[in-house]
């Protein structure tokens, strides 16, 4: 009778759970029971209980609870928490003096049948717990576990471009997760899950608001709200930062100026900073977009970026906070946009105060699908530079294109600036090792919104994950990170992984091929940055058009940035620029970034420019179908809801790849006046038809 | 051993499910097992299987599956679906000729131990299934079940003010649920759950896009997307409608004009309508906001609203579609805004084509917390009028104020226009019975977004629910609808219900008291419509200020709309206006809508205007604390996550009620120059301090 009742109960629970498909909310923190009995058994023997000091702080308790939650789910059995020293099979969490681990590092060691997770700080232990869970989740056996790791970069941050009204600039995953009108009274449970996710990949800072900043956040009314969020993030080792509006002293301070050298302005910032630290004792600091795209800044008063940044640094006084000053500036009409950030910032090297880091985008234009590394890397040796990459897919197909960004981030990190000879990689600039900086930072523009699965496209989660992992350790291989993510998020079934991983790893190259092959850039739809618009010739600024960048004419295609052209190449160290300077040896992927190439010019690939260009558009588009086939192969091993979601988005991606292909091939053909190479079927629609389609998506 | 494994399995499932708090996603369709064994047993005896014709259409299959899903969950046992005629304990679903049920009505009858749900159409059966589930969910016993019902209003619609970029105008629950860039390939599973919710309360139409319309939706590119959504809604008995941009023939048609009398314009709309019906054979029709708040319209060409509406009706031709033409118009500077819609539309009565309905907001200004009924009701007897109410809380505290709108909707429906003598209620105008119209409609501006719980505030779900139930049957009591919703959504525990129901029922009156007592209106924060701003004296238009409406001066307060003033009262039938015309007998709730009253004037309440006004601000604010106490009382019976969510929002509501109280009391005191009545503690902050606070929320 009892048995019958139990079976019935299971059936009913099954009915309920069966209806509950995986909606992606849990990200990679899926603590479902491991399918392999042997693996479970092996870990169960090592995870009989968790031993933690009850007098430890909130971060230690958080670590223990997360480990318990994870192990219970993965192993399918309760794992008690206890303060008593555990015997064989116990896991101990310990904070211990271990200078070799740094402030945030951890060690997982195994001795006498006991596991120990140690860190020099509580947050180190927290990271260690997530590392252990990752071992279990990815199917590693507990034998001989001996791991230690510490971050190579100090400030590992997400930048949210979230507005106070709940919209997200360049966000494609719903509205902001920050519910400002509900704060501070209501703490959305989602904040904690967000903090868990960040902690699990080692992120330690969050800029809560858009760089096109509202002054609201600096008011007492909003600081109470910011403090409430900080309170949720704190036990997870994350500090909050704010983007600030340069004009805040005028807008909310009632001053007549925001001149950084004005004593009243200085005093205002100092007082305001004091209030911030009163509300948020571990406040991280400020992020500033100044004199860029219409934002106010110190140049409005004849001062320079260093004057502004240093004044803020001074306002931070003795507090443990930093200023991140963005180098994303480009003045209208002053020559090649490629050069402009360099021209404004490079001369300021050595002028910035100790607490200032200059935040530089990975490339010189604006988060294009592929860019050469930003020429400021290596060119400001006396200034710590934060690398800014964009996780939200502003120029990468929004939330309907599968683009794994590991390769893009790694490509930049591994780029060699040659600033101090070969091997002077961007990674070494950014982690401070090349130029011996004590401060170092990396920032990812978040792709996170209130969509149930956080990122719109499921693979957006992989980009969040990869950013965190590479921020922690830029020496990790992009492919290994992809494997970790997929194993934790999708499946560990070998055939399915074998089908999915190449899709992830090649997805960014494929995206480049069907949108901007051979170094084309900035030819997307006006304002919204969606779809193709290579014909865009008029805009509020010339450098917001497409023709400014591709320079197609009857002779050829591409932006001449050699000495004969804008000479932007000269901004790079000789060792770095030489690989790009000669069109004959320039890697095809960068060719049109630096050279105006004749349509009939034979490339290193053996094809003429025209043939290579069009072939890439076609093969790139066809590759999306390959991605679809691969994804279908993995179907039996994947959750049906997750599989269907991505499968549908791949259909959209293929439709839009055709859109890009047809638009660009037909448009550039009006200049090249050449037929498509044999084997490529001409588009079945006309250029005017495609333009109409583009127009539709730009209607109010 | 088996038993032990089963117990362990249950424990682990428990661990998982325990962590999964109620997030509100399921709305009122909670098919959790009934707690009462007796009730389960009684229903199980009547729900052994479901008998349905397998050759029935999709709506019938949908009905059967929903009934199965619901009963299995509620009763905790599988309920098989079968085509064979069932015996005792079976439930049969049948479509049958039953003219007395109308096209959408249903009957649930019980005979010889068998339940039968019949409808004259499949959608009637679907509504019957939801009605039966409602019986079970609300704890009714199956004995002698004999129910029949049919809707009193034909078109029962939600209007989504959703923009193509995913924002929602006046939306406070995240972004739009419609993911236009993902359509048509990806069908978000949420669309189906949305359709289920609407069907469960009898809604049969959905306007997908904002009345400030984009022309995108009329293009082939977007019609494919609209058709995909229509395909999800169709089995649930819902048709899609589109808001149209009047200028579409110019914007996307390439014409030089949008003049409704231009033959090319007519031909364009006719052709476009044909394409729409090719894509969506059951397309519902058009909603139009024209010549209102800057939107284009037929007046741009010297034509009137009827010219425009009739041209669209003609374009619909033989298709089963309608035109809903909004009467929400007010020309700048033409006297009292209260009168303007009437002045433009009343003279057109009798001029509209058969397929046109004129859509009129419940009140003459704009969805204020309390308005007198719109004077057009009863004044256009030859035109079917759609009642438009706003579920999204644009003027009602957004998503942080608990305001149950049942009483507001009922107050309007029950208002007596006296247009054909006493008893000529708005309800009878709207349902067509008073003036013998064959078309009738009601529209709710949706409060739905992508937030997990759909509506931001949990009680927003009650407003969605109440709108649907009252649209179906406006004779239902608001209190009964609240009880249904709470029983299905929160708890059926009697003490908890007894605590919560008064909160719901009084919440709207309380909101009025602490924001706009005694008939004050339109004194909220500029543009965002958040927080108080009674001092707002300058805006782009005078009728966008607050002083335009409250007319506070040294003598008194309120808008004189008698013959001595704007004479807006004259727009009402004598029987209707007489209750408002005399300040001595005018109900205090409407006093300042119609009269400028001296500060020292004694009201029917026995207090002076000043004392009554301030007392209401204070008692209204205190009542929020009463709401909090009541909510705490219900805590033991509620899901902890749902309880905590609402409890936190009530804290915000109390803080903001104090904000409204202090702002309005201090501001009006600058005119009244009187002390607060004894017992009311003066605000602890100054008017400038409060203005600063208001300013913060209006910063970029």
Interface residues (C-beta under 8 A of the other chain):
Chain A: X2 X3 X6 X7 X8 X9 X10 X11 X12 X13 X15 X16 X17 X19 X21 X33 X69 X72 X73 X76 X77 X78 X164 X165 X166 X167 X172 X174 X175 X181 X182 X185 X186 X187 X189 X214 X215 X216 X219 X221 X222 X251 X252 X398 X399 X400 X449 X450 X451 X452 X528 X530 X641 X645 X648 X649 X651 X652 X655 X693 X696 X697 X699 X700
Chain B: X2 X3 X6 X7 X8 X9 X10 X11 X12 X13 X15 X16 X17 X19 X21 X33 X69 X72 X73 X76 X77 X78 X164 X165 X166 X167 X172 X174 X175 X181 X182 X185 X186 X187 X189 X214 X215 X216 X219 X221 X222 X245 X251 X252 X398 X399 X400 X449 X450 X451 X452 X528 X530 X641 X645 X648 X649 X651 X652 X655 X693 X696 X697 X699 X700
